[in-house]
Amino acid sequence: MKLSSGSYAVDGRDGRVGRVVDDQGPLVQLREPGGGRPWTCPPHLLHPAPPSAVLAARLRELNWESRMIP
């Protein structure tokens, strides 16, 4: 399954939810909502994040962004 850049996915190895940053090459690069260090995952172990996980991720990102505004 190919996930587009910017979409949310669940890493099947540990259940972490991340935003797809880069999907070129043999691995997909994900980043935690709201920032953090990216990690890589084989594409066959990823699946689309359920709506509840996407909502929670977006909320984390919005909260993070609101702290960045002076």
mmCIF file of the N, C-alpha and C atoms, coordinates in Angstrom:
data_MODEL
# 
_entry.id   MODEL 
# 
loop_
_atom_site.group_PDB 
_atom_site.id 
_atom_site.type_symbol 
_atom_site.label_atom_id 
_atom_site.label_alt_id 
_atom_site.label_comp_id 
_atom_site.label_asym_id 
_atom_site.label_entity_id 
_atom_site.label_seq_id 
_atom_site.pdbx_PDB_ins_code 
_atom_site.Cartn_x 
_atom_site.Cartn_y 
_atom_site.Cartn_z 
_atom_site.occupancy 
_atom_site.B_iso_or_equiv 
_atom_site.pdbx_formal_charge 
_atom_site.auth_seq_id 
_atom_site.auth_comp_id 
_atom_site.auth_asym_id 
_atom_site.auth_atom_id 
_atom_site.pdbx_PDB_model_num 
ATOM 1   N N  . MET A 1 1  ? 0.838  -1.178 0.000  1.00 0.00 ? 1  MET A N  1 
ATOM 2   C CA . MET A 1 1  ? 0.000  0.000  0.000  1.00 0.00 ? 1  MET A CA 1 
ATOM 3   C C  . MET A 1 1  ? 0.881  1.238  0.000  1.00 0.00 ? 1  MET A C  1 
ATOM 4   N N  . LYS A 1 2  ? 0.563  2.182  -0.861 1.00 0.00 ? 2  LYS A N  1 
ATOM 5   C CA . LYS A 1 2  ? 1.333  3.413  -0.961 1.00 0.00 ? 2  LYS A CA 1 
ATOM 6   C C  . LYS A 1 2  ? 0.587  4.520  -0.235 1.00 0.00 ? 2  LYS A C  1 
ATOM 7   N N  . LEU A 1 3  ? 1.254  5.125  0.744  1.00 0.00 ? 3  LEU A N  1 
ATOM 8   C CA . LEU A 1 3  ? 0.679  6.247  1.474  1.00 0.00 ? 3  LEU A CA 1 
ATOM 9   C C  . LEU A 1 3  ? 1.311  7.531  0.962  1.00 0.00 ? 3  LEU A C  1 
ATOM 10  N N  . SER A 1 4  ? 0.496  8.533  0.732  1.00 0.00 ? 4  SER A N  1 
ATOM 11  C CA . SER A 1 4  ? 1.014  9.777  0.184  1.00 0.00 ? 4  SER A CA 1 
ATOM 12  C C  . SER A 1 4  ? 1.663  10.629 1.271  1.00 0.00 ? 4  SER A C  1 
ATOM 13  N N  . SER A 1 5  ? 2.581  11.467 0.838  1.00 0.00 ? 5  SER A N  1 
ATOM 14  C CA . SER A 1 5  ? 3.265  12.372 1.750  1.00 0.00 ? 5  SER A CA 1 
ATOM 15  C C  . SER A 1 5  ? 2.231  13.267 2.431  1.00 0.00 ? 5  SER A C  1 
ATOM 16  N N  . GLY A 1 6  ? 2.361  13.415 3.732  1.00 0.00 ? 6  GLY A N  1 
ATOM 17  C CA . GLY A 1 6  ? 1.434  14.229 4.510  1.00 0.00 ? 6  GLY A CA 1 
ATOM 18  C C  . GLY A 1 6  ? 0.324  13.450 5.170  1.00 0.00 ? 6  GLY A C  1 
ATOM 19  N N  . SER A 1 7  ? 0.124  12.203 4.747  1.00 0.00 ? 7  SER A N  1 
ATOM 20  C CA . SER A 1 7  ? -0.924 11.397 5.367  1.00 0.00 ? 7  SER A CA 1 
ATOM 21  C C  . SER A 1 7  ? -0.408 10.794 6.670  1.00 0.00 ? 7  SER A C  1 
ATOM 22  N N  . TYR A 1 8  ? -1.333 10.335 7.481  1.00 0.00 ? 8  TYR A N  1 
ATOM 23  C CA . TYR A 1 8  ? -0.976 9.714  8.755  1.00 0.00 ? 8  TYR A CA 1 
ATOM 24  C C  . TYR A 1 8  ? -0.989 8.200  8.612  1.00 0.00 ? 8  TYR A C  1 
ATOM 25  N N  . ALA A 1 9  ? -0.025 7.556  9.247  1.00 0.00 ? 9  ALA A N  1 
ATOM 26  C CA . ALA A 1 9  ? 0.079  6.105  9.174  1.00 0.00 ? 9  ALA A CA 1 
ATOM 27  C C  . ALA A 1 9  ? 0.458  5.551  10.542 1.00 0.00 ? 9  ALA A C  1 
ATOM 28  N N  . VAL A 1 10 ? 0.159  4.290  10.725 1.00 0.00 ? 10 VAL A N  1 
ATOM 29  C CA . VAL A 1 10 ? 0.522  3.579  11.955 1.00 0.00 ? 10 VAL A CA 1 
ATOM 30  C C  . VAL A 1 10 ? 1.640  2.605  11.625 1.00 0.00 ? 10 VAL A C  1 
ATOM 31  N N  . ASP A 1 11 ? 2.707  2.684  12.405 1.00 0.00 ? 11 ASP A N  1 
ATOM 32  C CA . ASP A 1 11 ? 3.835  1.766  12.275 1.00 0.00 ? 11 ASP A CA 1 
ATOM 33  C C  . ASP A 1 11 ? 3.414  0.447  12.915 1.00 0.00 ? 11 ASP A C  1 
ATOM 34  N N  . GLY A 1 12 ? 3.311  -0.590 12.124 1.00 0.00 ? 12 GLY A N  1 
ATOM 35  C CA . GLY A 1 12 ? 2.849  -1.881 12.604 1.00 0.00 ? 12 GLY A CA 1 
ATOM 36  C C  . GLY A 1 12 ? 3.783  -2.549 13.592 1.00 0.00 ? 12 GLY A C  1 
ATOM 37  N N  . ARG A 1 13 ? 5.012  -2.084 13.700 1.00 0.00 ? 13 ARG A N  1 
ATOM 38  C CA . ARG A 1 13 ? 5.955  -2.694 14.645 1.00 0.00 ? 13 ARG A CA 1 
ATOM 39  C C  . ARG A 1 13 ? 5.665  -2.302 16.077 1.00 0.00 ? 13 ARG A C  1 
ATOM 40  N N  . ASP A 1 14 ? 5.255  -1.041 16.295 1.00 0.00 ? 14 ASP A N  1 
ATOM 41  C CA . ASP A 1 14 ? 5.061  -0.590 17.674 1.00 0.00 ? 14 ASP A CA 1 
ATOM 42  C C  . ASP A 1 14 ? 3.798  0.241  17.884 1.00 0.00 ? 14 ASP A C  1 
ATOM 43  N N  . GLY A 1 15 ? 3.024  0.473  16.827 1.00 0.00 ? 15 GLY A N  1 
ATOM 44  C CA . GLY A 1 15 ? 1.765  1.192  16.960 1.00 0.00 ? 15 GLY A CA 1 
ATOM 45  C C  . GLY A 1 15 ? 1.872  2.705  16.957 1.00 0.00 ? 15 GLY A C  1 
ATOM 46  N N  . ARG A 1 16 ? 3.075  3.236  16.733 1.00 0.00 ? 16 ARG A N  1 
ATOM 47  C CA . ARG A 1 16 ? 3.224  4.694  16.710 1.00 0.00 ? 16 ARG A CA 1 
ATOM 48  C C  . ARG A 1 16 ? 2.531  5.272  15.493 1.00 0.00 ? 16 ARG A C  1 
ATOM 49  N N  . VAL A 1 17 ? 1.927  6.442  15.685 1.00 0.00 ? 17 VAL A N  1 
ATOM 50  C CA . VAL A 1 17 ? 1.284  7.170  14.598 1.00 0.00 ? 17 VAL A CA 1 
ATOM 51  C C  . VAL A 1 17 ? 2.230  8.274  14.155 1.00 0.00 ? 17 VAL A C  1 
ATOM 52  N N  . GLY A 1 18 ? 2.399  8.401  12.859 1.00 0.00 ? 18 GLY A N  1 
ATOM 53  C CA . GLY A 1 18 ? 3.256  9.446  12.329 1.00 0.00 ? 18 GLY A CA 1 
ATOM 54  C C  . GLY A 1 18 ? 2.733  9.975  11.011 1.00 0.00 ? 18 GLY A C  1 
ATOM 55  N N  . ARG A 1 19 ? 3.238  11.144 10.643 1.00 0.00 ? 19 ARG A N  1 
ATOM 56  C CA . ARG A 1 19 ? 2.903  11.737 9.353  1.00 0.00 ? 19 ARG A CA 1 
ATOM 57  C C  . ARG A 1 19 ? 3.964  11.301 8.360  1.00 0.00 ? 19 ARG A C  1 
ATOM 58  N N  . VAL A 1 20 ? 3.544  10.852 7.194  1.00 0.00 ? 20 VAL A N  1 
ATOM 59  C CA . VAL A 1 20 ? 4.483  10.426 6.156  1.00 0.00 ? 20 VAL A CA 1 
ATOM 60  C C  . VAL A 1 20 ? 5.230  11.656 5.652  1.00 0.00 ? 20 VAL A C  1 
ATOM 61  N N  . VAL A 1 21 ? 6.568  11.616 5.783  1.00 0.00 ? 21 VAL A N  1 
ATOM 62  C CA . VAL A 1 21 ? 7.411  12.728 5.358  1.00 0.00 ? 21 VAL A CA 1 
ATOM 63  C C  . VAL A 1 21 ? 7.999  12.447 3.985  1.00 0.00 ? 21 VAL A C  1 
ATOM 64  N N  . ASP A 1 22 ? 8.460  11.237 3.790  1.00 0.00 ? 22 ASP A N  1 
ATOM 65  C CA . ASP A 1 22 ? 9.131  10.878 2.548  1.00 0.00 ? 22 ASP A CA 1 
ATOM 66  C C  . ASP A 1 22 ? 8.830  9.413  2.256  1.00 0.00 ? 22 ASP A C  1 
ATOM 67  N N  . ASP A 1 23 ? 8.473  9.138  1.025  1.00 0.00 ? 23 ASP A N  1 
ATOM 68  C CA . ASP A 1 23 ? 8.160  7.755  0.674  1.00 0.00 ? 23 ASP A CA 1 
ATOM 69  C C  . ASP A 1 23 ? 8.968  7.285  -0.526 1.00 0.00 ? 23 ASP A C  1 
ATOM 70  N N  . GLN A 1 24 ? 10.167 7.811  -0.662 1.00 0.00 ? 24 GLN A N  1 
ATOM 71  C CA . GLN A 1 24 ? 11.043 7.385  -1.744 1.00 0.00 ? 24 GLN A CA 1 
ATOM 72  C C  . GLN A 1 24 ? 12.039 6.376  -1.205 1.00 0.00 ? 24 GLN A C  1 
ATOM 73  N N  . GLY A 1 25 ? 12.423 5.463  -2.051 1.00 0.00 ? 25 GLY A N  1 
ATOM 74  C CA . GLY A 1 25 ? 13.375 4.438  -1.630 1.00 0.00 ? 25 GLY A CA 1 
ATOM 75  C C  . GLY A 1 25 ? 12.666 3.267  -0.986 1.00 0.00 ? 25 GLY A C  1 
ATOM 76  N N  . PRO A 1 26 ? 13.431 2.385  -0.349 1.00 0.00 ? 26 PRO A N  1 
ATOM 77  C CA . PRO A 1 26 ? 12.853 1.163  0.197  1.00 0.00 ? 26 PRO A CA 1 
ATOM 78  C C  . PRO A 1 26 ? 12.109 1.355  1.519  1.00 0.00 ? 26 PRO A C  1 
ATOM 79  N N  . LEU A 1 27 ? 12.306 2.489  2.190  1.00 0.00 ? 27 LEU A N  1 
ATOM 80  C CA . LEU A 1 27 ? 11.656 2.735  3.475  1.00 0.00 ? 27 LEU A CA 1 
ATOM 81  C C  . LEU A 1 27 ? 10.817 4.004  3.407  1.00 0.00 ? 27 LEU A C  1 
ATOM 82  N N  . VAL A 1 28 ? 9.837  4.085  4.292  1.00 0.00 ? 28 VAL A N  1 
ATOM 83  C CA . VAL A 1 28 ? 9.008  5.284  4.413  1.00 0.00 ? 28 VAL A CA 1 
ATOM 84  C C  . VAL A 1 28 ? 9.466  6.021  5.660  1.00 0.00 ? 28 VAL A C  1 
ATOM 85  N N  . GLN A 1 29 ? 9.622  7.330  5.540  1.00 0.00 ? 29 GLN A N  1 
ATOM 86  C CA . GLN A 1 29 ? 10.044 8.134  6.677  1.00 0.00 ? 29 GLN A CA 1 
ATOM 87  C C  . GLN A 1 29 ? 8.812  8.800  7.283  1.00 0.00 ? 29 GLN A C  1 
ATOM 88  N N  . LEU A 1 30 ? 8.696  8.676  8.613  1.00 0.00 ? 30 LEU A N  1 
ATOM 89  C CA . LEU A 1 30 ? 7.562  9.232  9.363  1.00 0.00 ? 30 LEU A CA 1 
ATOM 90  C C  . LEU A 1 30 ? 8.090  10.204 10.416 1.00 0.00 ? 30 LEU A C  1 
ATOM 91  N N  . ARG A 1 31 ? 7.246  11.151 10.794 1.00 0.00 ? 31 ARG A N  1 
ATOM 92  C CA . ARG A 1 31 ? 7.592  12.082 11.869 1.00 0.00 ? 31 ARG A CA 1 
ATOM 93  C C  . ARG A 1 31 ? 6.413  12.150 12.831 1.00 0.00 ? 31 ARG A C  1 
ATOM 94  N N  . GLU A 1 32 ? 6.743  12.218 14.119 1.00 0.00 ? 32 GLU A N  1 
ATOM 95  C CA . GLU A 1 32 ? 5.719  12.325 15.148 1.00 0.00 ? 32 GLU A CA 1 
ATOM 96  C C  . GLU A 1 32 ? 4.898  13.592 14.970 1.00 0.00 ? 32 GLU A C  1 
ATOM 97  N N  . PRO A 1 33 ? 3.608  13.550 15.251 1.00 0.00 ? 33 PRO A N  1 
ATOM 98  C CA . PRO A 1 33 ? 2.804  14.770 15.176 1.00 0.00 ? 33 PRO A CA 1 
ATOM 99  C C  . PRO A 1 33 ? 3.355  15.829 16.130 1.00 0.00 ? 33 PRO A C  1 
ATOM 100 N N  . GLY A 1 34 ? 3.493  17.032 15.647 1.00 0.00 ? 34 GLY A N  1 
ATOM 101 C CA . GLY A 1 34 ? 4.024  18.113 16.467 1.00 0.00 ? 34 GLY A CA 1 
ATOM 102 C C  . GLY A 1 34 ? 5.529  18.193 16.448 1.00 0.00 ? 34 GLY A C  1 
ATOM 103 N N  . GLY A 1 35 ? 6.170  17.403 15.622 1.00 0.00 ? 35 GLY A N  1 
ATOM 104 C CA . GLY A 1 35 ? 7.631  17.451 15.524 1.00 0.00 ? 35 GLY A CA 1 
ATOM 105 C C  . GLY A 1 35 ? 8.279  16.213 16.106 1.00 0.00 ? 35 GLY A C  1 
ATOM 106 N N  . GLY A 1 36 ? 9.541  16.314 16.314 1.00 0.00 ? 36 GLY A N  1 
ATOM 107 C CA . GLY A 1 36 ? 10.288 15.176 16.821 1.00 0.00 ? 36 GLY A CA 1 
ATOM 108 C C  . GLY A 1 36 ? 11.162 14.583 15.740 1.00 0.00 ? 36 GLY A C  1 
ATOM 109 N N  . ARG A 1 37 ? 11.935 13.616 16.140 1.00 0.00 ? 37 ARG A N  1 
ATOM 110 C CA . ARG A 1 37 ? 12.852 12.970 15.205 1.00 0.00 ? 37 ARG A CA 1 
ATOM 111 C C  . ARG A 1 37 ? 12.097 12.025 14.292 1.00 0.00 ? 37 ARG A C  1 
ATOM 112 N N  . PRO A 1 38 ? 12.405 12.069 13.018 1.00 0.00 ? 38 PRO A N  1 
ATOM 113 C CA . PRO A 1 38 ? 11.755 11.128 12.099 1.00 0.00 ? 38 PRO A CA 1 
ATOM 114 C C  . PRO A 1 38 ? 12.297 9.715  12.292 1.00 0.00 ? 38 PRO A C  1 
ATOM 115 N N  . TRP A 1 39 ? 11.519 8.750  11.893 1.00 0.00 ? 39 TRP A N  1 
ATOM 116 C CA . TRP A 1 39 ? 11.972 7.365  11.908 1.00 0.00 ? 39 TRP A CA 1 
ATOM 117 C C  . TRP A 1 39 ? 11.545 6.717  10.596 1.00 0.00 ? 39 TRP A C  1 
ATOM 118 N N  . THR A 1 40 ? 12.127 5.587  10.300 1.00 0.00 ? 40 THR A N  1 
ATOM 119 C CA . THR A 1 40 ? 11.814 4.884  9.063  1.00 0.00 ? 40 THR A CA 1 
ATOM 120 C C  . THR A 1 40 ? 11.094 3.579  9.360  1.00 0.00 ? 40 THR A C  1 
ATOM 121 N N  . CYS A 1 41 ? 10.304 3.162  8.384  1.00 0.00 ? 41 CYS A N  1 
ATOM 122 C CA . CYS A 1 41 ? 9.539  1.929  8.523  1.00 0.00 ? 41 CYS A CA 1 
ATOM 123 C C  . CYS A 1 41 ? 9.394  1.294  7.144  1.00 0.00 ? 41 CYS A C  1 
ATOM 124 N N  . PRO A 1 42 ? 9.491  -0.015 7.063  1.00 0.00 ? 42 PRO A N  1 
ATOM 125 C CA . PRO A 1 42 ? 9.215  -0.679 5.787  1.00 0.00 ? 42 PRO A CA 1 
ATOM 126 C C  . PRO A 1 42 ? 7.747  -0.448 5.408  1.00 0.00 ? 42 PRO A C  1 
ATOM 127 N N  . PRO A 1 43 ? 7.483  -0.146 4.145  1.00 0.00 ? 43 PRO A N  1 
ATOM 128 C CA . PRO A 1 43 ? 6.106  0.170  3.747  1.00 0.00 ? 43 PRO A CA 1 
ATOM 129 C C  . PRO A 1 43 ? 5.101  -0.952 3.990  1.00 0.00 ? 43 PRO A C  1 
ATOM 130 N N  . HIS A 1 44 ? 5.552  -2.203 3.946  1.00 0.00 ? 44 HIS A N  1 
ATOM 131 C CA . HIS A 1 44 ? 4.599  -3.304 4.149  1.00 0.00 ? 44 HIS A CA 1 
ATOM 132 C C  . HIS A 1 44 ? 4.122  -3.402 5.600  1.00 0.00 ? 44 HIS A C  1 
ATOM 133 N N  . LEU A 1 45 ? 4.782  -2.694 6.530  1.00 0.00 ? 45 LEU A N  1 
ATOM 134 C CA . LEU A 1 45 ? 4.364  -2.706 7.931  1.00 0.00 ? 45 LEU A CA 1 
ATOM 135 C C  . LEU A 1 45 ? 3.531  -1.491 8.311  1.00 0.00 ? 45 LEU A C  1 
ATOM 136 N N  . LEU A 1 46 ? 3.242  -0.620 7.365  1.00 0.00 ? 46 LEU A N  1 
ATOM 137 C CA . LEU A 1 46 ? 2.426  0.566  7.617  1.00 0.00 ? 46 LEU A CA 1 
ATOM 138 C C  . LEU A 1 46 ? 0.989  0.325  7.206  1.00 0.00 ? 46 LEU A C  1 
ATOM 139 N N  . HIS A 1 47 ? 0.083  0.965  7.928  1.00 0.00 ? 47 HIS A N  1 
ATOM 140 C CA . HIS A 1 47 ? -1.309 0.997  7.494  1.00 0.00 ? 47 HIS A CA 1 
ATOM 141 C C  . HIS A 1 47 ? -1.879 2.375  7.823  1.00 0.00 ? 47 HIS A C  1 
ATOM 142 N N  . PRO A 1 48 ? -2.899 2.803  7.106  1.00 0.00 ? 48 PRO A N  1 
ATOM 143 C CA . PRO A 1 48 ? -3.462 4.128  7.352  1.00 0.00 ? 48 PRO A CA 1 
ATOM 144 C C  . PRO A 1 48 ? -3.955 4.260  8.798  1.00 0.00 ? 48 PRO A C  1 
ATOM 145 N N  . ALA A 1 49 ? -3.741 5.423  9.360  1.00 0.00 ? 49 ALA A N  1 
ATOM 146 C CA . ALA A 1 49 ? -4.196 5.665  10.731 1.00 0.00 ? 49 ALA A CA 1 
ATOM 147 C C  . ALA A 1 49 ? -5.720 5.777  10.752 1.00 0.00 ? 49 ALA A C  1 
ATOM 148 N N  . PRO A 1 50 ? -6.361 5.224  11.781 1.00 0.00 ? 50 PRO A N  1 
ATOM 149 C CA . PRO A 1 50 ? -7.818 5.351  11.892 1.00 0.00 ? 50 PRO A CA 1 
ATOM 150 C C  . PRO A 1 50 ? -8.191 6.811  12.182 1.00 0.00 ? 50 PRO A C  1 
ATOM 151 N N  . PRO A 1 51 ? -9.419 7.194  11.893 1.00 0.00 ? 51 PRO A N  1 
ATOM 152 C CA . PRO A 1 51 ? -9.830 8.585  12.094 1.00 0.00 ? 51 PRO A CA 1 
ATOM 153 C C  . PRO A 1 51 ? -9.556 9.119  13.505 1.00 0.00 ? 51 PRO A C  1 
ATOM 154 N N  . SER A 1 52 ? -9.739 8.301  14.524 1.00 0.00 ? 52 SER A N  1 
ATOM 155 C CA . SER A 1 52 ? -9.508 8.772  15.898 1.00 0.00 ? 52 SER A CA 1 
ATOM 156 C C  . SER A 1 52 ? -8.034 9.098  16.121 1.00 0.00 ? 52 SER A C  1 
ATOM 157 N N  . ALA A 1 53 ? -7.135 8.317  15.534 1.00 0.00 ? 53 ALA A N  1 
ATOM 158 C CA . ALA A 1 53 ? -5.701 8.585  15.672 1.00 0.00 ? 53 ALA A CA 1 
ATOM 159 C C  . ALA A 1 53 ? -5.303 9.827  14.881 1.00 0.00 ? 53 ALA A C  1 
ATOM 160 N N  . VAL A 1 54 ? -5.926 10.040 13.721 1.00 0.00 ? 54 VAL A N  1 
ATOM 161 C CA . VAL A 1 54 ? -5.655 11.236 12.933 1.00 0.00 ? 54 VAL A CA 1 
ATOM 162 C C  . VAL A 1 54 ? -6.115 12.470 13.697 1.00 0.00 ? 54 VAL A C  1 
ATOM 163 N N  . LEU A 1 55 ? -7.283 12.409 14.298 1.00 0.00 ? 55 LEU A N  1 
ATOM 164 C CA . LEU A 1 55 ? -7.797 13.530 15.079 1.00 0.00 ? 55 LEU A CA 1 
ATOM 165 C C  . LEU A 1 55 ? -6.866 13.853 16.250 1.00 0.00 ? 55 LEU A C  1 
ATOM 166 N N  . ALA A 1 56 ? -6.422 12.838 16.970 1.00 0.00 ? 56 ALA A N  1 
ATOM 167 C CA . ALA A 1 56 ? -5.500 13.051 18.092 1.00 0.00 ? 56 ALA A CA 1 
ATOM 168 C C  . ALA A 1 56 ? -4.174 13.638 17.605 1.00 0.00 ? 56 ALA A C  1 
ATOM 169 N N  . ALA A 1 57 ? -3.681 13.166 16.468 1.00 0.00 ? 57 ALA A N  1 
ATOM 170 C CA . ALA A 1 57 ? -2.423 13.678 15.919 1.00 0.00 ? 57 ALA A CA 1 
ATOM 171 C C  . ALA A 1 57 ? -2.558 15.134 15.515 1.00 0.00 ? 57 ALA A C  1 
ATOM 172 N N  . ARG A 1 58 ? -3.663 15.476 14.843 1.00 0.00 ? 58 ARG A N  1 
ATOM 173 C CA . ARG A 1 58 ? -3.883 16.869 14.437 1.00 0.00 ? 58 ARG A CA 1 
ATOM 174 C C  . ARG A 1 58 ? -3.989 17.776 15.654 1.00 0.00 ? 58 ARG A C  1 
ATOM 175 N N  . LEU A 1 59 ? -4.642 17.315 16.711 1.00 0.00 ? 59 LEU A N  1 
ATOM 176 C CA . LEU A 1 59 ? -4.766 18.101 17.934 1.00 0.00 ? 59 LEU A CA 1 
ATOM 177 C C  . LEU A 1 59 ? -3.392 18.363 18.546 1.00 0.00 ? 59 LEU A C  1 
ATOM 178 N N  . ARG A 1 60 ? -2.541 17.339 18.568 1.00 0.00 ? 60 ARG A N  1 
ATOM 179 C CA . ARG A 1 60 ? -1.169 17.519 19.079 1.00 0.00 ? 60 ARG A CA 1 
ATOM 180 C C  . ARG A 1 60 ? -0.425 18.550 18.250 1.00 0.00 ? 60 ARG A C  1 
ATOM 181 N N  . GLU A 1 61 ? -0.572 18.481 16.931 1.00 0.00 ? 61 GLU A N  1 
ATOM 182 C CA . GLU A 1 61 ? 0.106  19.440 16.060 1.00 0.00 ? 61 GLU A CA 1 
ATOM 183 C C  . GLU A 1 61 ? -0.405 20.852 16.282 1.00 0.00 ? 61 GLU A C  1 
ATOM 184 N N  . LEU A 1 62 ? -1.713 21.017 16.396 1.00 0.00 ? 62 LEU A N  1 
ATOM 185 C CA . LEU A 1 62 ? -2.275 22.351 16.627 1.00 0.00 ? 62 LEU A CA 1 
ATOM 186 C C  . LEU A 1 62 ? -1.838 22.914 17.973 1.00 0.00 ? 62 LEU A C  1 
ATOM 187 N N  . ASN A 1 63 ? -1.803 22.078 18.994 1.00 0.00 ? 63 ASN A N  1 
ATOM 188 C CA . ASN A 1 63 ? -1.326 22.531 20.301 1.00 0.00 ? 63 ASN A CA 1 
ATOM 189 C C  . ASN A 1 63 ? 0.134  22.948 20.228 1.00 0.00 ? 63 ASN A C  1 
ATOM 190 N N  . TRP A 1 64 ? 0.945  22.165 19.524 1.00 0.00 ? 64 TRP A N  1 
ATOM 191 C CA . TRP A 1 64 ? 2.360  22.489 19.368 1.00 0.00 ? 64 TRP A CA 1 
ATOM 192 C C  . TRP A 1 64 ? 2.514  23.810 18.622 1.00 0.00 ? 64 TRP A C  1 
ATOM 193 N N  . GLU A 1 65 ? 1.757  23.987 17.525 1.00 0.00 ? 65 GLU A N  1 
ATOM 194 C CA . GLU A 1 65 ? 1.834  25.217 16.746 1.00 0.00 ? 65 GLU A CA 1 
ATOM 195 C C  . GLU A 1 65 ? 1.388  26.428 17.565 1.00 0.00 ? 65 GLU A C  1 
ATOM 196 N N  . SER A 1 66 ? 0.389  26.271 18.420 1.00 0.00 ? 66 SER A N  1 
ATOM 197 C CA . SER A 1 66 ? -0.090 27.400 19.210 1.00 0.00 ? 66 SER A CA 1 
ATOM 198 C C  . SER A 1 66 ? 0.952  27.869 20.222 1.00 0.00 ? 66 SER A C  1 
ATOM 199 N N  . ARG A 1 67 ? 1.814  26.975 20.654 1.00 0.00 ? 67 ARG A N  1 
ATOM 200 C CA . ARG A 1 67 ? 2.889  27.367 21.585 1.00 0.00 ? 67 ARG A CA 1 
ATOM 201 C C  . ARG A 1 67 ? 4.018  28.088 20.873 1.00 0.00 ? 67 ARG A C  1 
ATOM 202 N N  . MET A 1 68 ? 4.094  27.951 19.546 1.00 0.00 ? 68 MET A N  1 
ATOM 203 C CA . MET A 1 68 ? 5.157  28.559 18.780 1.00 0.00 ? 68 MET A CA 1 
ATOM 204 C C  . MET A 1 68 ? 4.851  30.011 18.399 1.00 0.00 ? 68 MET A C  1 
ATOM 205 N N  . ILE A 1 69 ? 3.596  30.429 18.505 1.00 0.00 ? 69 ILE A N  1 
ATOM 206 C CA . ILE A 1 69 ? 3.207  31.787 18.146 1.00 0.00 ? 69 ILE A CA 1 
ATOM 207 C C  . ILE A 1 69 ? 3.565  32.718 19.314 1.00 0.00 ? 69 ILE A C  1 
ATOM 208 N N  . PRO A 1 70 ? 4.300  33.803 19.050 1.00 0.00 ? 70 PRO A N  1 
ATOM 209 C CA . PRO A 1 70 ? 4.689  34.708 20.155 1.00 0.00 ? 70 PRO A CA 1 
ATOM 210 C C  . PRO A 1 70 ? 3.527  35.485 20.707 1.00 0.00 ? 70 PRO A C  1 
# 
